[in-house]
Amino acid sequence: MTLSLILSFIATLTFSLILSFNPVTQGTFILLIALTSTVILLLISS
């Protein structure tokens, strides 16, 4: 469980580095981060 959370966090950081170079996709990436953090919080609380 902890390993999967760490891997998903690393993947999120990787995508952030890639998408940060494109201003158009920054808004979309912010939505992805919000969804990802929500899912992680739901997994932790359950």
PEMO-V164373 format. One line per field, one symbol per residue. ss: DSSP state (a for helix, b for strand, c for the rest). psi: psi as a letter, one per 20 degrees, with the letter a starting at -180 (. if undefined). A space follows every 10 residues. Layout:
BEGIN
ss: ???
psi: ???
END
This chain:
BEGIN
ss: caaaaaaaaa aaaaaaaaac ccaaaaaaaa aaaaaaaaaa aaaaac
psi: ghghggghgg hghghhhgii iohhigghhh hhgggghggg hhhgh.
END
